[in-house]
Amino acid sequence: MNKLIMIDPDKCTGCGQCEMSCSLEHEGECNPTLSRIKIAKGTSVFISVPVTCLQCGTALCMEVCPVNAISRDSKTGAYIVDAERCVGCRLCEMACPLGAIEIRPDKHVAMKCDLCDGEPMCVKFCLPGALTYVLEEKIGFVRRREAIKKLSRSLEKITLESAR
Protein backbone atom coordinates (compact mmCIF):
# COMPACT_ATOMS: atom_id res chain seq x y z
CA MET A 1 0.00 0.00 0.00
CA ASN A 2 1.56 3.24 -1.18
CA LYS A 3 1.44 6.43 0.80
CA LEU A 4 1.55 9.97 -0.58
CA ILE A 5 2.18 13.43 0.75
CA MET A 6 -1.07 15.34 0.94
CA ILE A 7 -0.92 19.13 0.91
CA ASP A 8 -3.39 21.45 2.65
CA PRO A 9 -2.56 24.95 1.37
CA ASP A 10 -4.91 26.52 3.95
CA LYS A 11 -2.57 25.40 6.74
CA CYS A 12 0.72 26.46 5.12
CA THR A 13 2.33 29.48 6.80
CA GLY A 14 5.29 29.68 4.40
CA CYS A 15 7.75 29.02 7.24
CA GLY A 16 10.08 26.97 5.04
CA GLN A 17 10.67 24.18 7.58
CA CYS A 18 9.74 21.62 4.92
CA GLU A 19 12.37 22.99 2.52
CA MET A 20 15.05 23.12 5.20
CA SER A 21 14.40 19.62 6.53
CA CYS A 22 14.34 18.19 2.99
CA SER A 23 17.63 19.76 1.95
CA LEU A 24 19.24 18.76 5.25
CA GLU A 25 18.09 15.15 4.81
CA HIS A 26 19.23 14.87 1.19
CA GLU A 27 22.17 17.26 0.94
CA GLY A 28 23.40 17.70 4.51
CA GLU A 29 22.70 21.43 4.55
CA CYS A 30 19.77 23.77 5.12
CA ASN A 31 19.47 25.25 1.65
CA PRO A 32 16.01 25.70 0.09
CA THR A 33 17.46 25.68 -3.42
CA LEU A 34 18.49 22.06 -2.85
CA SER A 35 15.11 21.01 -1.48
CA ARG A 36 12.79 18.61 -3.30
CA ILE A 37 9.80 20.58 -1.99
CA LYS A 38 9.33 24.27 -2.73
CA ILE A 39 7.07 26.89 -1.25
CA ALA A 40 5.27 28.77 -4.01
CA LYS A 41 4.31 32.21 -2.77
CA GLY A 42 1.62 34.45 -4.19
CA THR A 43 2.50 37.99 -5.16
CA SER A 44 -0.86 39.80 -5.14
CA VAL A 45 -2.16 38.13 -1.98
CA PHE A 46 -0.28 36.44 0.81
CA ILE A 47 -0.53 32.77 0.04
CA SER A 48 1.99 29.96 0.41
CA VAL A 49 1.58 26.56 -1.18
CA PRO A 50 4.03 23.67 -0.83
CA VAL A 51 4.82 22.07 -4.20
CA THR A 52 6.31 18.60 -4.39
CA CYS A 53 6.04 15.47 -6.50
CA LEU A 54 2.62 13.87 -6.18
CA GLN A 55 3.95 10.50 -7.42
CA CYS A 56 1.52 10.56 -10.36
CA GLY A 57 -0.23 7.41 -11.50
CA THR A 58 1.18 8.05 -14.96
CA ALA A 59 4.53 9.71 -14.34
CA LEU A 60 5.25 11.88 -17.36
CA CYS A 61 8.75 12.58 -16.04
CA MET A 62 9.55 8.88 -16.23
CA GLU A 63 7.87 8.38 -19.59
CA VAL A 64 9.86 11.12 -21.35
CA CYS A 65 13.26 10.22 -19.90
CA PRO A 66 15.40 9.11 -22.85
CA VAL A 67 17.89 7.22 -20.68
CA ASN A 68 15.42 5.57 -18.27
CA ALA A 69 16.93 7.38 -15.29
CA ILE A 70 13.60 7.48 -13.43
CA SER A 71 12.05 4.34 -11.97
CA ARG A 72 9.42 3.49 -9.38
CA ASP A 73 10.56 2.27 -5.98
CA SER A 74 8.64 -0.93 -5.19
CA LYS A 75 8.80 -0.29 -1.43
CA THR A 76 7.47 3.30 -1.28
CA GLY A 77 5.91 3.81 -4.70
CA ALA A 78 8.03 6.94 -5.18
CA TYR A 79 9.61 7.74 -8.52
CA ILE A 80 13.37 7.79 -8.03
CA VAL A 81 16.04 9.49 -10.15
CA ASP A 82 19.18 7.47 -10.83
CA ALA A 83 21.83 10.21 -10.75
CA GLU A 84 24.34 7.98 -12.54
CA ARG A 85 22.04 7.59 -15.56
CA CYS A 86 20.57 11.11 -15.68
CA VAL A 87 22.06 13.28 -18.42
CA GLY A 88 20.37 16.52 -17.34
CA CYS A 89 18.40 16.94 -20.58
CA ARG A 90 15.47 18.66 -18.77
CA LEU A 91 12.76 16.66 -20.55
CA CYS A 92 11.40 15.50 -17.19
CA GLU A 93 11.35 19.08 -15.95
CA MET A 94 9.36 20.18 -19.01
CA ALA A 95 6.94 17.24 -18.75
CA CYS A 96 6.00 17.67 -15.09
CA PRO A 97 2.70 19.57 -14.88
CA LEU A 98 3.51 20.80 -11.34
CA GLY A 99 7.14 21.81 -11.77
CA ALA A 100 8.01 19.31 -9.05
CA ILE A 101 11.19 18.03 -10.69
CA GLU A 102 14.16 20.20 -11.55
CA ILE A 103 17.75 19.97 -12.68
CA ARG A 104 20.40 20.85 -10.11
CA PRO A 105 22.53 23.52 -11.76
CA ASP A 106 25.71 22.40 -9.98
CA LYS A 107 25.42 18.69 -10.82
CA HIS A 108 23.21 18.77 -13.96
CA VAL A 109 21.08 15.96 -12.56
CA ALA A 110 17.33 15.83 -11.97
CA MET A 111 16.09 15.95 -8.38
CA LYS A 112 12.61 15.25 -7.08
CA CYS A 113 10.85 13.97 -3.99
CA ASP A 114 11.68 10.35 -3.17
CA LEU A 115 9.48 10.25 -0.04
CA CYS A 116 12.64 9.88 2.10
CA ASP A 117 12.41 6.10 1.89
CA GLY A 118 8.93 6.19 3.46
CA GLU A 119 9.67 8.73 6.22
CA PRO A 120 9.23 12.18 4.59
CA MET A 121 11.15 14.76 6.61
CA CYS A 122 9.03 17.60 5.23
CA VAL A 123 5.93 16.02 6.81
CA LYS A 124 7.74 15.34 10.08
CA PHE A 125 8.81 18.99 10.45
CA CYS A 126 5.66 20.68 9.13
CA LEU A 127 4.43 22.14 12.41
CA PRO A 128 1.28 23.79 10.98
CA GLY A 129 0.19 20.39 9.60
CA ALA A 130 -0.02 21.47 5.96
CA LEU A 131 1.71 18.24 4.95
CA THR A 132 0.51 14.79 5.91
CA TYR A 133 1.61 11.34 4.76
CA VAL A 134 -1.47 9.25 4.04
CA LEU A 135 -2.42 6.04 2.30
CA GLU A 136 -3.05 6.70 -1.38
CA GLU A 137 -6.60 5.34 -1.29
CA LYS A 138 -7.52 7.61 1.65
CA ILE A 139 -6.81 10.86 -0.18
CA GLY A 140 -10.26 11.03 -1.78
CA PHE A 141 -11.93 10.35 1.57
CA VAL A 142 -9.83 12.94 3.40
CA ARG A 143 -10.47 15.55 0.69
CA ARG A 144 -14.24 14.96 0.86
CA ARG A 145 -14.20 15.19 4.66
CA GLU A 146 -12.26 18.47 4.53
CA ALA A 147 -14.64 19.89 1.90
CA ILE A 148 -17.60 19.05 4.15
CA LYS A 149 -15.90 20.80 7.11
CA LYS A 150 -15.24 23.92 5.01
CA LEU A 151 -18.81 23.94 3.73
CA SER A 152 -20.10 23.55 7.27
CA ARG A 153 -17.98 26.50 8.48
CA SER A 154 -19.17 28.63 5.56
CA LEU A 155 -22.81 27.82 6.26
CA GLU A 156 -22.26 28.62 9.93
CA LYS A 157 -20.81 32.05 9.01
CA ILE A 158 -23.71 32.78 6.68
CA THR A 159 -26.22 31.79 9.38
CA LEU A 160 -24.50 34.02 11.96
CA GLU A 161 -24.36 36.98 9.54
CA SER A 162 -28.01 36.63 8.54
CA ALA A 163 -29.04 36.50 12.23
CA ARG A 164 -27.56 39.98 12.85
C-alpha positions as CSV (number, residue, x, y, z in Angstrom):
1,M,0.0,0.0,0.0
2,N,1.6,3.2,-1.2
3,K,1.4,6.4,0.8
4,L,1.5,10.0,-0.6
5,I,2.2,13.4,0.7
6,M,-1.1,15.3,0.9
7,I,-0.9,19.1,0.9
8,D,-3.4,21.4,2.6
9,P,-2.6,25.0,1.4
10,D,-4.9,26.5,4.0
11,K,-2.6,25.4,6.7
12,C,0.7,26.5,5.1
13,T,2.3,29.5,6.8
14,G,5.3,29.7,4.4
15,C,7.7,29.0,7.2
16,G,10.1,27.0,5.0
17,Q,10.7,24.2,7.6
18,C,9.7,21.6,4.9
19,E,12.4,23.0,2.5
20,M,15.1,23.1,5.2
21,S,14.4,19.6,6.5
22,C,14.3,18.2,3.0
23,S,17.6,19.8,2.0
24,L,19.2,18.8,5.3
25,E,18.1,15.2,4.8
26,H,19.2,14.9,1.2
27,E,22.2,17.3,0.9
28,G,23.4,17.7,4.5
29,E,22.7,21.4,4.5
30,C,19.8,23.8,5.1
31,N,19.5,25.2,1.6
32,P,16.0,25.7,0.1
33,T,17.5,25.7,-3.4
34,L,18.5,22.1,-2.8
35,S,15.1,21.0,-1.5
36,R,12.8,18.6,-3.3
37,I,9.8,20.6,-2.0
38,K,9.3,24.3,-2.7
39,I,7.1,26.9,-1.2
40,A,5.3,28.8,-4.0
41,K,4.3,32.2,-2.8
42,G,1.6,34.5,-4.2
43,T,2.5,38.0,-5.2
44,S,-0.9,39.8,-5.1
45,V,-2.2,38.1,-2.0
46,F,-0.3,36.4,0.8
47,I,-0.5,32.8,0.0
48,S,2.0,30.0,0.4
49,V,1.6,26.6,-1.2
50,P,4.0,23.7,-0.8
51,V,4.8,22.1,-4.2
52,T,6.3,18.6,-4.4
53,C,6.0,15.5,-6.5
54,L,2.6,13.9,-6.2
55,Q,3.9,10.5,-7.4
56,C,1.5,10.6,-10.4
57,G,-0.2,7.4,-11.5
58,T,1.2,8.0,-15.0
59,A,4.5,9.7,-14.3
60,L,5.2,11.9,-17.4
61,C,8.7,12.6,-16.0
62,M,9.6,8.9,-16.2
63,E,7.9,8.4,-19.6
64,V,9.9,11.1,-21.4
65,C,13.3,10.2,-19.9
66,P,15.4,9.1,-22.9
67,V,17.9,7.2,-20.7
68,N,15.4,5.6,-18.3
69,A,16.9,7.4,-15.3
70,I,13.6,7.5,-13.4
71,S,12.1,4.3,-12.0
72,R,9.4,3.5,-9.4
73,D,10.6,2.3,-6.0
74,S,8.6,-0.9,-5.2
75,K,8.8,-0.3,-1.4
76,T,7.5,3.3,-1.3
77,G,5.9,3.8,-4.7
78,A,8.0,6.9,-5.2
79,Y,9.6,7.7,-8.5
80,I,13.4,7.8,-8.0
81,V,16.0,9.5,-10.1
82,D,19.2,7.5,-10.8
83,A,21.8,10.2,-10.8
84,E,24.3,8.0,-12.5
85,R,22.0,7.6,-15.6
86,C,20.6,11.1,-15.7
87,V,22.1,13.3,-18.4
88,G,20.4,16.5,-17.3
89,C,18.4,16.9,-20.6
90,R,15.5,18.7,-18.8
91,L,12.8,16.7,-20.6
92,C,11.4,15.5,-17.2
93,E,11.3,19.1,-15.9
94,M,9.4,20.2,-19.0
95,A,6.9,17.2,-18.8
96,C,6.0,17.7,-15.1
97,P,2.7,19.6,-14.9
98,L,3.5,20.8,-11.3
99,G,7.1,21.8,-11.8
100,A,8.0,19.3,-9.1
101,I,11.2,18.0,-10.7
102,E,14.2,20.2,-11.6
103,I,17.8,20.0,-12.7
104,R,20.4,20.9,-10.1
105,P,22.5,23.5,-11.8
106,D,25.7,22.4,-10.0
107,K,25.4,18.7,-10.8
108,H,23.2,18.8,-14.0
109,V,21.1,16.0,-12.6
110,A,17.3,15.8,-12.0
111,M,16.1,15.9,-8.4
112,K,12.6,15.2,-7.1
113,C,10.9,14.0,-4.0
114,D,11.7,10.4,-3.2
115,L,9.5,10.2,0.0
116,C,12.6,9.9,2.1
117,D,12.4,6.1,1.9
118,G,8.9,6.2,3.5
119,E,9.7,8.7,6.2
120,P,9.2,12.2,4.6
121,M,11.1,14.8,6.6
122,C,9.0,17.6,5.2
123,V,5.9,16.0,6.8
124,K,7.7,15.3,10.1
125,F,8.8,19.0,10.4
126,C,5.7,20.7,9.1
127,L,4.4,22.1,12.4
128,P,1.3,23.8,11.0
129,G,0.2,20.4,9.6
130,A,0.0,21.5,6.0
131,L,1.7,18.2,5.0
132,T,0.5,14.8,5.9
133,Y,1.6,11.3,4.8
134,V,-1.5,9.2,4.0
135,L,-2.4,6.0,2.3
136,E,-3.1,6.7,-1.4
137,E,-6.6,5.3,-1.3
138,K,-7.5,7.6,1.6
139,I,-6.8,10.9,-0.2
140,G,-10.3,11.0,-1.8
141,F,-11.9,10.4,1.6
142,V,-9.8,12.9,3.4
143,R,-10.5,15.6,0.7
144,R,-14.2,15.0,0.9
145,R,-14.2,15.2,4.7
146,E,-12.3,18.5,4.5
147,A,-14.6,19.9,1.9
148,I,-17.6,19.1,4.1
149,K,-15.9,20.8,7.1
150,K,-15.2,23.9,5.0
151,L,-18.8,23.9,3.7
152,S,-20.1,23.5,7.3
153,R,-18.0,26.5,8.5
154,S,-19.2,28.6,5.6
155,L,-22.8,27.8,6.3
156,E,-22.3,28.6,9.9
157,K,-20.8,32.1,9.0
158,I,-23.7,32.8,6.7
159,T,-26.2,31.8,9.4
160,L,-24.5,34.0,12.0
161,E,-24.4,37.0,9.5
162,S,-28.0,36.6,8.5
163,A,-29.0,36.5,12.2
164,R,-27.6,40.0,12.9
